[in-house]
Amino acid sequence: MRYGARIDKNQPAIVAALRAAGCSVTPLHAVGAGCPDLLVGKLNKNFLLEVKDATGRHYTKGQYLTPAQQKYHFLWQGQVDIVWTPEEAVSVVNWLLEGA
């Protein structure tokens, strides 16, 4: 396990919004190896969310995953979504629940 792994500046706000929406949230950013940042649970379903924050960076939405994250997303045989804002995170979880 990696210690002192950095989080995106918007991650605390995203975690707070998810918890306010009735989700349980476990941060996974310290796992490393491209593992998504958050494990989110709601209504007996689990979701993986990768948090991205473009503030002050020159990303476009097509160029934001590290090579380790690209590999993880490619090899992972379950759900994983990328979120940028608290509102988007809550919306993604609710959308996924509708399809469950």
Gaussian input, Z-matrix of N, CA and C with variables (Angstrom, degrees):
# hf/3-21g

backbone

0 1
 N
 C     1     B1
 C     2     B2     1     A1
 N     3     B3     2     A2     1     D1
 C     4     B4     3     A3     2     D2
 C     5     B5     4     A4     3     D3
 N     6     B6     5     A5     4     D4
 C     7     B7     6     A6     5     D5
 C     8     B8     7     A7     6     D6
 N     9     B9     8     A8     7     D7
 C    10    B10     9     A9     8     D8
 C    11    B11    10    A10     9     D9
 N    12    B12    11    A11    10    D10
 C    13    B13    12    A12    11    D11
 C    14    B14    13    A13    12    D12
 N    15    B15    14    A14    13    D13
 C    16    B16    15    A15    14    D14
 C    17    B17    16    A16    15    D15
 N    18    B18    17    A17    16    D16
 C    19    B19    18    A18    17    D17
 C    20    B20    19    A19    18    D18
 N    21    B21    20    A20    19    D19
 C    22    B22    21    A21    20    D20
 C    23    B23    22    A22    21    D21
 N    24    B24    23    A23    22    D22
 C    25    B25    24    A24    23    D23
 C    26    B26    25    A25    24    D24
 N    27    B27    26    A26    25    D25
 C    28    B28    27    A27    26    D26
 C    29    B29    28    A28    27    D27
 N    30    B30    29    A29    28    D28
 C    31    B31    30    A30    29    D29
 C    32    B32    31    A31    30    D30
 N    33    B33    32    A32    31    D31
 C    34    B34    33    A33    32    D32
 C    35    B35    34    A34    33    D33
 N    36    B36    35    A35    34    D34
 C    37    B37    36    A36    35    D35
 C    38    B38    37    A37    36    D36
 N    39    B39    38    A38    37    D37
 C    40    B40    39    A39    38    D38
 C    41    B41    40    A40    39    D39
 N    42    B42    41    A41    40    D40
 C    43    B43    42    A42    41    D41
 C    44    B44    43    A43    42    D42
 N    45    B45    44    A44    43    D43
 C    46    B46    45    A45    44    D44
 C    47    B47    46    A46    45    D45
 N    48    B48    47    A47    46    D46
 C    49    B49    48    A48    47    D47
 C    50    B50    49    A49    48    D48
 N    51    B51    50    A50    49    D49
 C    52    B52    51    A51    50    D50
 C    53    B53    52    A52    51    D51
 N    54    B54    53    A53    52    D52
 C    55    B55    54    A54    53    D53
 C    56    B56    55    A55    54    D54
 N    57    B57    56    A56    55    D55
 C    58    B58    57    A57    56    D56
 C    59    B59    58    A58    57    D57
 N    60    B60    59    A59    58    D58
 C    61    B61    60    A60    59    D59
 C    62    B62    61    A61    60    D60
 N    63    B63    62    A62    61    D61
 C    64    B64    63    A63    62    D62
 C    65    B65    64    A64    63    D63
 N    66    B66    65    A65    64    D64
 C    67    B67    66    A66    65    D65
 C    68    B68    67    A67    66    D66
 N    69    B69    68    A68    67    D67
 C    70    B70    69    A69    68    D68
 C    71    B71    70    A70    69    D69
 N    72    B72    71    A71    70    D70
 C    73    B73    72    A72    71    D71
 C    74    B74    73    A73    72    D72
 N    75    B75    74    A74    73    D73
 C    76    B76    75    A75    74    D74
 C    77    B77    76    A76    75    D75
 N    78    B78    77    A77    76    D76
 C    79    B79    78    A78    77    D77
 C    80    B80    79    A79    78    D78
 N    81    B81    80    A80    79    D79
 C    82    B82    81    A81    80    D80
 C    83    B83    82    A82    81    D81
 N    84    B84    83    A83    82    D82
 C    85    B85    84    A84    83    D83
 C    86    B86    85    A85    84    D84
 N    87    B87    86    A86    85    D85
 C    88    B88    87    A87    86    D86
 C    89    B89    88    A88    87    D87
 N    90    B90    89    A89    88    D88
 C    91    B91    90    A90    89    D89
 C    92    B92    91    A91    90    D90
 N    93    B93    92    A92    91    D91
 C    94    B94    93    A93    92    D92
 C    95    B95    94    A94    93    D93
 N    96    B96    95    A95    94    D94
 C    97    B97    96    A96    95    D95
 C    98    B98    97    A97    96    D96
 N    99    B99    98    A98    97    D97
 C   100   B100    99    A99    98    D98
 C   101   B101   100   A100    99    D99
 N   102   B102   101   A101   100   D100
 C   103   B103   102   A102   101   D101
 C   104   B104   103   A103   102   D102
 N   105   B105   104   A104   103   D103
 C   106   B106   105   A105   104   D104
 C   107   B107   106   A106   105   D105
 N   108   B108   107   A107   106   D106
 C   109   B109   108   A108   107   D107
 C   110   B110   109   A109   108   D108
 N   111   B111   110   A110   109   D109
 C   112   B112   111   A111   110   D110
 C   113   B113   112   A112   111   D111
 N   114   B114   113   A113   112   D112
 C   115   B115   114   A114   113   D113
 C   116   B116   115   A115   114   D114
 N   117   B117   116   A116   115   D115
 C   118   B118   117   A117   116   D116
 C   119   B119   118   A118   117   D117
 N   120   B120   119   A119   118   D118
 C   121   B121   120   A120   119   D119
 C   122   B122   121   A121   120   D120
 N   123   B123   122   A122   121   D121
 C   124   B124   123   A123   122   D122
 C   125   B125   124   A124   123   D123
 N   126   B126   125   A125   124   D124
 C   127   B127   126   A126   125   D125
 C   128   B128   127   A127   126   D126
 N   129   B129   128   A128   127   D127
 C   130   B130   129   A129   128   D128
 C   131   B131   130   A130   129   D129
 N   132   B132   131   A131   130   D130
 C   133   B133   132   A132   131   D131
 C   134   B134   133   A133   132   D132
 N   135   B135   134   A134   133   D133
 C   136   B136   135   A135   134   D134
 C   137   B137   136   A136   135   D135
 N   138   B138   137   A137   136   D136
 C   139   B139   138   A138   137   D137
 C   140   B140   139   A139   138   D138
 N   141   B141   140   A140   139   D139
 C   142   B142   141   A141   140   D140
 C   143   B143   142   A142   141   D141
 N   144   B144   143   A143   142   D142
 C   145   B145   144   A144   143   D143
 C   146   B146   145   A145   144   D144
 N   147   B147   146   A146   145   D145
 C   148   B148   147   A147   146   D146
 C   149   B149   148   A148   147   D147
 N   150   B150   149   A149   148   D148
 C   151   B151   150   A150   149   D149
 C   152   B152   151   A151   150   D150
 N   153   B153   152   A152   151   D151
 C   154   B154   153   A153   152   D152
 C   155   B155   154   A154   153   D153
 N   156   B156   155   A155   154   D154
 C   157   B157   156   A156   155   D155
 C   158   B158   157   A157   156   D156
 N   159   B159   158   A158   157   D157
 C   160   B160   159   A159   158   D158
 C   161   B161   160   A160   159   D159
 N   162   B162   161   A161   160   D160
 C   163   B163   162   A162   161   D161
 C   164   B164   163   A163   162   D162
 N   165   B165   164   A164   163   D163
 C   166   B166   165   A165   164   D164
 C   167   B167   166   A166   165   D165
 N   168   B168   167   A167   166   D166
 C   169   B169   168   A168   167   D167
 C   170   B170   169   A169   168   D168
 N   171   B171   170   A170   169   D169
 C   172   B172   171   A171   170   D170
 C   173   B173   172   A172   171   D171
 N   174   B174   173   A173   172   D172
 C   175   B175   174   A174   173   D173
 C   176   B176   175   A175   174   D174
 N   177   B177   176   A176   175   D175
 C   178   B178   177   A177   176   D176
 C   179   B179   178   A178   177   D177
 N   180   B180   179   A179   178   D178
 C   181   B181   180   A180   179   D179
 C   182   B182   181   A181   180   D180
 N   183   B183   182   A182   181   D181
 C   184   B184   183   A183   182   D182
 C   185   B185   184   A184   183   D183
 N   186   B186   185   A185   184   D184
 C   187   B187   186   A186   185   D185
 C   188   B188   187   A187   186   D186
 N   189   B189   188   A188   187   D187
 C   190   B190   189   A189   188   D188
 C   191   B191   190   A190   189   D189
 N   192   B192   191   A191   190   D190
 C   193   B193   192   A192   191   D191
 C   194   B194   193   A193   192   D192
 N   195   B195   194   A194   193   D193
 C   196   B196   195   A195   194   D194
 C   197   B197   196   A196   195   D195
 N   198   B198   197   A197   196   D196
 C   199   B199   198   A198   197   D197
 C   200   B200   199   A199   198   D198
 N   201   B201   200   A200   199   D199
 C   202   B202   201   A201   200   D200
 C   203   B203   202   A202   201   D201
 N   204   B204   203   A203   202   D202
 C   205   B205   204   A204   203   D203
 C   206   B206   205   A205   204   D204
 N   207   B207   206   A206   205   D205
 C   208   B208   207   A207   206   D206
 C   209   B209   208   A208   207   D207
 N   210   B210   209   A209   208   D208
 C   211   B211   210   A210   209   D209
 C   212   B212   211   A211   210   D210
 N   213   B213   212   A212   211   D211
 C   214   B214   213   A213   212   D212
 C   215   B215   214   A214   213   D213
 N   216   B216   215   A215   214   D214
 C   217   B217   216   A216   215   D215
 C   218   B218   217   A217   216   D216
 N   219   B219   218   A218   217   D217
 C   220   B220   219   A219   218   D218
 C   221   B221   220   A220   219   D219
 N   222   B222   221   A221   220   D220
 C   223   B223   222   A222   221   D221
 C   224   B224   223   A223   222   D222
 N   225   B225   224   A224   223   D223
 C   226   B226   225   A225   224   D224
 C   227   B227   226   A226   225   D225
 N   228   B228   227   A227   226   D226
 C   229   B229   228   A228   227   D227
 C   230   B230   229   A229   228   D228
 N   231   B231   230   A230   229   D229
 C   232   B232   231   A231   230   D230
 C   233   B233   232   A232   231   D231
 N   234   B234   233   A233   232   D232
 C   235   B235   234   A234   233   D233
 C   236   B236   235   A235   234   D234
 N   237   B237   236   A236   235   D235
 C   238   B238   237   A237   236   D236
 C   239   B239   238   A238   237   D237
 N   240   B240   239   A239   238   D238
 C   241   B241   240   A240   239   D239
 C   242   B242   241   A241   240   D240
 N   243   B243   242   A242   241   D241
 C   244   B244   243   A243   242   D242
 C   245   B245   244   A244   243   D243
 N   246   B246   245   A245   244   D244
 C   247   B247   246   A246   245   D245
 C   248   B248   247   A247   246   D246
 N   249   B249   248   A248   247   D247
 C   250   B250   249   A249   248   D248
 C   251   B251   250   A250   249   D249
 N   252   B252   251   A251   250   D250
 C   253   B253   252   A252   251   D251
 C   254   B254   253   A253   252   D252
 N   255   B255   254   A254   253   D253
 C   256   B256   255   A255   254   D254
 C   257   B257   256   A256   255   D255
 N   258   B258   257   A257   256   D256
 C   259   B259   258   A258   257   D257
 C   260   B260   259   A259   258   D258
 N   261   B261   260   A260   259   D259
 C   262   B262   261   A261   260   D260
 C   263   B263   262   A262   261   D261
 N   264   B264   263   A263   262   D262
 C   265   B265   264   A264   263   D263
 C   266   B266   265   A265   264   D264
 N   267   B267   266   A266   265   D265
 C   268   B268   267   A267   266   D266
 C   269   B269   268   A268   267   D267
 N   270   B270   269   A269   268   D268
 C   271   B271   270   A270   269   D269
 C   272   B272   271   A271   270   D270
 N   273   B273   272   A272   271   D271
 C   274   B274   273   A273   272   D272
 C   275   B275   274   A274   273   D273
 N   276   B276   275   A275   274   D274
 C   277   B277   276   A276   275   D275
 C   278   B278   277   A277   276   D276
 N   279   B279   278   A278   277   D277
 C   280   B280   279   A279   278   D278
 C   281   B281   280   A280   279   D279
 N   282   B282   281   A281   280   D280
 C   283   B283   282   A282   281   D281
 C   284   B284   283   A283   282   D282
 N   285   B285   284   A284   283   D283
 C   286   B286   285   A285   284   D284
 C   287   B287   286   A286   285   D285
 N   288   B288   287   A287   286   D286
 C   289   B289   288   A288   287   D287
 C   290   B290   289   A289   288   D288
 N   291   B291   290   A290   289   D289
 C   292   B292   291   A291   290   D290
 C   293   B293   292   A292   291   D291
 N   294   B294   293   A293   292   D292
 C   295   B295   294   A294   293   D293
 C   296   B296   295   A295   294   D294
 N   297   B297   296   A296   295   D295
 C   298   B298   297   A297   296   D296
 C   299   B299   298   A298   297   D297

   B1=1.4422
   B2=1.5266
   B3=1.3144
   B4=1.4571
   B5=1.5157
   B6=1.3090
   B7=1.4507
   B8=1.5181
   B9=1.3192
   B10=1.4479
   B11=1.5190
   B12=1.3366
   B13=1.4618
   B14=1.5222
   B15=1.3197
   B16=1.4652
   B17=1.5175
   B18=1.3251
   B19=1.4531
   B20=1.5171
   B21=1.3168
   B22=1.4625
   B23=1.5211
   B24=1.3394
   B25=1.4649
   B26=1.5227
   B27=1.3227
   B28=1.4595
   B29=1.5314
   B30=1.3308
   B31=1.4615
   B32=1.5348
   B33=1.3422
   B34=1.4658
   B35=1.5372
   B36=1.3202
   B37=1.4739
   B38=1.5225
   B39=1.3240
   B40=1.4620
   B41=1.5285
   B42=1.3181
   B43=1.4726
   B44=1.5304
   B45=1.3220
   B46=1.4653
   B47=1.5308
   B48=1.3216
   B49=1.4730
   B50=1.5240
   B51=1.3176
   B52=1.4667
   B53=1.5237
   B54=1.3197
   B55=1.4661
   B56=1.5282
   B57=1.3326
   B58=1.4660
   B59=1.5303
   B60=1.3274
   B61=1.4646
   B62=1.5315
   B63=1.3308
   B64=1.4587
   B65=1.5142
   B66=1.3190
   B67=1.4652
   B68=1.5211
   B69=1.3168
   B70=1.4619
   B71=1.5238
   B72=1.3249
   B73=1.4650
   B74=1.5245
   B75=1.3282
   B76=1.4580
   B77=1.5266
   B78=1.3401
   B79=1.4626
   B80=1.5306
   B81=1.3179
   B82=1.4616
   B83=1.5249
   B84=1.3314
   B85=1.4623
   B86=1.5266
   B87=1.3364
   B88=1.4690
   B89=1.5227
   B90=1.3250
   B91=1.4649
   B92=1.5217
   B93=1.3189
   B94=1.4616
   B95=1.5089
   B96=1.3142
   B97=1.4646
   B98=1.5227
   B99=1.3392
   B100=1.4542
   B101=1.5077
   B102=1.3405
   B103=1.4689
   B104=1.5288
   B105=1.3348
   B106=1.4675
   B107=1.5287
   B108=1.3239
   B109=1.4599
   B110=1.5228
   B111=1.3396
   B112=1.4559
   B113=1.5251
   B114=1.3242
   B115=1.4602
   B116=1.5164
   B117=1.3273
   B118=1.4563
   B119=1.5274
   B120=1.3262
   B121=1.4500
   B122=1.5079
   B123=1.3290
   B124=1.4663
   B125=1.5249
   B126=1.3079
   B127=1.4673
   B128=1.5261
   B129=1.3176
   B130=1.4713
   B131=1.5315
   B132=1.3109
   B133=1.4658
   B134=1.5189
   B135=1.3277
   B136=1.4638
   B137=1.5172
   B138=1.3268
   B139=1.4597
   B140=1.5226
   B141=1.3163
   B142=1.4613
   B143=1.5220
   B144=1.3295
   B145=1.4636
   B146=1.5192
   B147=1.3097
   B148=1.4649
   B149=1.5190
   B150=1.3221
   B151=1.4627
   B152=1.5215
   B153=1.3153
   B154=1.4616
   B155=1.5160
   B156=1.3062
   B157=1.4616
   B158=1.5220
   B159=1.3129
   B160=1.4623
   B161=1.5227
   B162=1.3200
   B163=1.4588
   B164=1.5239
   B165=1.3079
   B166=1.4532
   B167=1.5177
   B168=1.3052
   B169=1.4628
   B170=1.5152
   B171=1.3011
   B172=1.4605
   B173=1.5193
   B174=1.3445
   B175=1.4570
   B176=1.5216
   B177=1.2928
   B178=1.4540
   B179=1.5138
   B180=1.3045
   B181=1.4590
   B182=1.5245
   B183=1.2939
   B184=1.4610
   B185=1.5126
   B186=1.3318
   B187=1.4611
   B188=1.5242
   B189=1.3260
   B190=1.4517
   B191=1.5105
   B192=1.3088
   B193=1.4600
   B194=1.5226
   B195=1.3276
   B196=1.4593
   B197=1.5301
   B198=1.3144
   B199=1.4707
   B200=1.5300
   B201=1.3336
   B202=1.4694
   B203=1.5279
   B204=1.3361
   B205=1.4593
   B206=1.5247
   B207=1.3312
   B208=1.4663
   B209=1.5190
   B210=1.3271
   B211=1.4642
   B212=1.5227
   B213=1.3321
   B214=1.4597
   B215=1.5259
   B216=1.3297
   B217=1.4688
   B218=1.5252
   B219=1.3107
   B220=1.4648
   B221=1.5265
   B222=1.3343
   B223=1.4635
   B224=1.5305
   B225=1.3391
   B226=1.4601
   B227=1.5255
   B228=1.3200
   B229=1.4627
   B230=1.5308
   B231=1.2973
   B232=1.4558
   B233=1.5160
   B234=1.3079
   B235=1.4618
   B236=1.5205
   B237=1.3168
   B238=1.4626
   B239=1.5250
   B240=1.3235
   B241=1.4626
   B242=1.5203
   B243=1.3197
   B244=1.4622
   B245=1.5220
   B246=1.3329
   B247=1.4634
   B248=1.5222
   B249=1.3159
   B250=1.4653
   B251=1.5216
   B252=1.3376
   B253=1.4604
   B254=1.5285
   B255=1.3388
   B256=1.4653
   B257=1.5336
   B258=1.3147
   B259=1.4614
   B260=1.5279
   B261=1.3108
   B262=1.4602
   B263=1.5326
   B264=1.3111
   B265=1.4677
   B266=1.5186
   B267=1.3302
   B268=1.4727
   B269=1.5253
   B270=1.3175
   B271=1.4646
   B272=1.5285
   B273=1.3239
   B274=1.4647
   B275=1.5251
   B276=1.3194
   B277=1.4720
   B278=1.5247
   B279=1.3199
   B280=1.4644
   B281=1.5249
   B282=1.3204
   B283=1.4640
   B284=1.5218
   B285=1.3180
   B286=1.4581
   B287=1.5293
   B288=1.3276
   B289=1.4691
   B290=1.5267
   B291=1.3159
   B292=1.4738
   B293=1.5142
   B294=1.3266
   B295=1.4647
   B296=1.5209
   B297=1.3258
   B298=1.4876
   B299=1.5150
   A1=108.76
   A2=116.50
   A3=121.19
   A4=109.97
   A5=115.94
   A6=120.31
   A7=108.44
   A8=116.13
   A9=120.43
   A10=113.10
   A11=117.28
   A12=119.81
   A13=108.51
   A14=115.74
   A15=120.45
   A16=110.33
   A17=114.52
   A18=120.24
   A19=108.48
   A20=115.96
   A21=119.90
   A22=108.55
   A23=116.27
   A24=121.11
   A25=113.13
   A26=116.98
   A27=120.21
   A28=112.97
   A29=118.57
   A30=120.02
   A31=113.06
   A32=120.95
   A33=118.78
   A34=113.22
   A35=117.39
   A36=120.70
   A37=110.68
   A38=117.17
   A39=120.71
   A40=110.11
   A41=117.29
   A42=120.86
   A43=110.02
   A44=117.24
   A45=121.05
   A46=110.94
   A47=117.70
   A48=121.11
   A49=111.31
   A50=116.66
   A51=119.91
   A52=110.83
   A53=117.00
   A54=120.11
   A55=110.78
   A56=117.48
   A57=121.09
   A58=111.19
   A59=117.36
   A60=122.66
   A61=111.80
   A62=116.93
   A63=120.54
   A64=115.64
   A65=117.31
   A66=121.55
   A67=110.71
   A68=115.85
   A69=120.22
   A70=106.01
   A71=116.76
   A72=121.07
   A73=109.72
   A74=116.01
   A75=122.20
   A76=108.02
   A77=118.04
   A78=120.13
   A79=110.63
   A80=116.25
   A81=122.74
   A82=112.36
   A83=118.70
   A84=121.52
   A85=113.12
   A86=117.97
   A87=120.27
   A88=113.10
   A89=118.20
   A90=120.93
   A91=111.06
   A92=116.76
   A93=120.92
   A94=112.72
   A95=117.33
   A96=124.71
   A97=112.10
   A98=117.70
   A99=121.01
   A100=114.74
   A101=117.25
   A102=121.22
   A103=109.29
   A104=117.72
   A105=120.42
   A106=111.85
   A107=115.61
   A108=122.22
   A109=115.15
   A110=117.60
   A111=119.77
   A112=112.26
   A113=115.35
   A114=122.67
   A115=105.48
   A116=116.24
   A117=122.36
   A118=108.46
   A119=116.03
   A120=120.97
   A121=111.64
   A122=115.68
   A123=120.65
   A124=108.21
   A125=116.72
   A126=123.52
   A127=111.76
   A128=115.88
   A129=123.41
   A130=113.92
   A131=117.47
   A132=123.02
   A133=108.52
   A134=116.75
   A135=122.37
   A136=110.16
   A137=115.58
   A138=121.63
   A139=109.84
   A140=116.42
   A141=122.25
   A142=108.64
   A143=115.69
   A144=120.98
   A145=109.97
   A146=115.34
   A147=123.41
   A148=106.91
   A149=117.61
   A150=122.75
   A151=109.15
   A152=115.85
   A153=121.82
   A154=109.25
   A155=116.24
   A156=122.92
   A157=107.68
   A158=116.48
   A159=120.81
   A160=112.53
   A161=118.34
   A162=121.42
   A163=110.39
   A164=116.05
   A165=120.55
   A166=114.61
   A167=117.51
   A168=120.40
   A169=109.05
   A170=115.80
   A171=120.36
   A172=110.93
   A173=116.37
   A174=120.42
   A175=109.86
   A176=113.61
   A177=120.19
   A178=103.53
   A179=118.78
   A180=119.63
   A181=112.19
   A182=119.03
   A183=120.09
   A184=113.72
   A185=118.30
   A186=120.89
   A187=110.14
   A188=117.11
   A189=118.07
   A190=114.70
   A191=119.62
   A192=120.72
   A193=110.84
   A194=115.88
   A195=120.06
   A196=108.25
   A197=118.19
   A198=118.99
   A199=112.83
   A200=117.94
   A201=120.38
   A202=110.95
   A203=117.34
   A204=121.07
   A205=110.74
   A206=117.22
   A207=120.62
   A208=110.47
   A209=116.62
   A210=121.07
   A211=110.35
   A212=117.17
   A213=120.89
   A214=110.43
   A215=117.22
   A216=121.40
   A217=110.77
   A218=117.37
   A219=121.47
   A220=111.29
   A221=117.05
   A222=121.12
   A223=113.89
   A224=117.55
   A225=120.91
   A226=109.47
   A227=117.10
   A228=121.54
   A229=112.48
   A230=116.44
   A231=121.32
   A232=110.19
   A233=114.62
   A234=122.19
   A235=110.53
   A236=116.31
   A237=123.73
   A238=106.96
   A239=116.43
   A240=121.07
   A241=109.44
   A242=115.13
   A243=122.53
   A244=107.78
   A245=116.01
   A246=120.53
   A247=110.01
   A248=114.85
   A249=121.98
   A250=113.32
   A251=117.59
   A252=120.84
   A253=109.81
   A254=117.46
   A255=119.82
   A256=112.15
   A257=116.31
   A258=120.54
   A259=111.31
   A260=115.85
   A261=120.43
   A262=110.75
   A263=117.61
   A264=121.09
   A265=110.67
   A266=117.06
   A267=120.86
   A268=109.86
   A269=116.77
   A270=121.34
   A271=111.56
   A272=117.18
   A273=121.32
   A274=110.54
   A275=117.45
   A276=120.44
   A277=109.85
   A278=117.98
   A279=120.20
   A280=111.60
   A281=117.46
   A282=121.69
   A283=110.73
   A284=116.86
   A285=120.71
   A286=111.21
   A287=116.80
   A288=120.03
   A289=111.56
   A290=117.29
   A291=121.16
   A292=111.36
   A293=116.28
   A294=120.99
   A295=113.19
   A296=116.65
   A297=120.04
   A298=111.58
   D1=139.80
   D2=176.58
   D3=-87.73
   D4=140.98
   D5=177.60
   D6=-112.50
   D7=145.19
   D8=179.27
   D9=78.01
   D10=17.75
   D11=178.07
   D12=-62.82
   D13=137.97
   D14=-178.77
   D15=-79.04
   D16=150.06
   D17=174.10
   D18=-112.52
   D19=155.54
   D20=173.94
   D21=-67.39
   D22=148.25
   D23=-176.03
   D24=-59.04
   D25=-28.02
   D26=-177.21
   D27=-88.23
   D28=-4.35
   D29=-176.54
   D30=-61.29
   D31=-44.35
   D32=178.65
   D33=-58.82
   D34=-39.31
   D35=178.29
   D36=-67.14
   D37=-38.05
   D38=178.27
   D39=-66.36
   D40=-44.26
   D41=178.13
   D42=-60.92
   D43=-44.78
   D44=-179.91
   D45=-61.58
   D46=-42.75
   D47=179.93
   D48=-65.27
   D49=-41.68
   D50=178.57
   D51=-63.84
   D52=-43.63
   D53=179.32
   D54=-65.18
   D55=-39.24
   D56=177.14
   D57=-63.95
   D58=-26.27
   D59=178.78
   D60=-87.19
   D61=7.85
   D62=175.81
   D63=90.99
   D64=14.04
   D65=179.44
   D66=-92.43
   D67=152.13
   D68=164.71
   D69=-95.63
   D70=144.41
   D71=-174.87
   D72=-136.30
   D73=129.76
   D74=173.00
   D75=-120.37
   D76=117.60
   D77=175.95
   D78=-68.00
   D79=135.90
   D80=179.79
   D81=-119.04
   D82=6.62
   D83=-172.58
   D84=-57.06
   D85=-26.40
   D86=-178.10
   D87=-79.66
   D88=-9.48
   D89=-179.33
   D90=-64.84
   D91=-41.34
   D92=-178.89
   D93=77.30
   D94=-164.16
   D95=179.04
   D96=57.33
   D97=26.83
   D98=177.31
   D99=84.54
   D100=1.75
   D101=-179.66
   D102=-60.08
   D103=137.80
   D104=177.92
   D105=-58.33
   D106=162.12
   D107=-172.07
   D108=-76.05
   D109=-31.80
   D110=-172.48
   D111=-134.13
   D112=138.67
   D113=167.45
   D114=-104.68
   D115=120.59
   D116=-174.74
   D117=-118.45
   D118=133.75
   D119=177.12
   D120=-122.78
   D121=138.83
   D122=174.62
   D123=-158.29
   D124=134.62
   D125=177.83
   D126=51.91
   D127=45.65
   D128=177.91
   D129=63.91
   D130=22.42
   D131=175.26
   D132=-120.56
   D133=149.31
   D134=179.59
   D135=-118.05
   D136=144.47
   D137=-178.75
   D138=-137.75
   D139=143.60
   D140=174.15
   D141=-104.37
   D142=130.11
   D143=178.41
   D144=-125.66
   D145=131.10
   D146=172.31
   D147=-97.44
   D148=121.73
   D149=-178.83
   D150=-91.85
   D151=131.30
   D152=174.85
   D153=-128.31
   D154=145.11
   D155=179.42
   D156=-135.09
   D157=111.22
   D158=-177.31
   D159=-86.19
   D160=0.50
   D161=-178.35
   D162=-57.23
   D163=121.41
   D164=176.44
   D165=75.28
   D166=6.23
   D167=179.36
   D168=-118.10
   D169=166.40
   D170=-177.43
   D171=-108.02
   D172=50.88
   D173=176.93
   D174=-83.96
   D175=158.05
   D176=155.75
   D177=-118.67
   D178=164.02
   D179=-176.32
   D180=-65.28
   D181=-10.93
   D182=177.64
   D183=-92.95
   D184=-5.26
   D185=-174.17
   D186=-137.53
   D187=75.27
   D188=-175.09
   D189=-140.87
   D190=-11.95
   D191=-179.59
   D192=-89.75
   D193=139.62
   D194=173.89
   D195=-70.11
   D196=164.32
   D197=176.72
   D198=-56.49
   D199=-39.29
   D200=178.51
   D201=-65.22
   D202=-39.27
   D203=178.15
   D204=-67.47
   D205=-40.81
   D206=177.23
   D207=-58.67
   D208=-44.14
   D209=179.89
   D210=-64.17
   D211=-46.29
   D212=179.82
   D213=-58.64
   D214=-49.21
   D215=-178.31
   D216=-62.11
   D217=-37.55
   D218=-179.94
   D219=-68.04
   D220=-42.82
   D221=-175.13
   D222=-84.44
   D223=-22.79
   D224=-176.66
   D225=-67.13
   D226=130.26
   D227=-176.61
   D228=-98.15
   D229=14.70
   D230=177.76
   D231=-124.99
   D232=-167.33
   D233=-177.75
   D234=-76.77
   D235=140.03
   D236=167.55
   D237=-154.74
   D238=131.01
   D239=-179.00
   D240=-126.73
   D241=154.96
   D242=179.67
   D243=-106.83
   D244=130.68
   D245=-179.96
   D246=-127.23
   D247=150.43
   D248=-176.22
   D249=-117.16
   D250=-24.84
   D251=-175.98
   D252=-135.53
   D253=161.55
   D254=175.48
   D255=-58.72
   D256=-42.36
   D257=-179.19
   D258=-63.37
   D259=-40.62
   D260=179.01
   D261=-65.96
   D262=-39.64
   D263=-179.98
   D264=-61.74
   D265=-47.53
   D266=179.34
   D267=-64.01
   D268=-41.84
   D269=179.52
   D270=-62.24
   D271=-42.91
   D272=179.60
   D273=-62.69
   D274=-45.28
   D275=179.76
   D276=-62.66
   D277=-45.58
   D278=179.38
   D279=-63.66
   D280=-40.07
   D281=177.57
   D282=-63.07
   D283=-43.42
   D284=178.66
   D285=-64.29
   D286=-37.29
   D287=177.93
   D288=-65.46
   D289=-35.96
   D290=178.30
   D291=-62.94
   D292=-34.49
   D293=-178.63
   D294=-86.84
   D295=-6.85
   D296=-175.85
   D297=-78.31

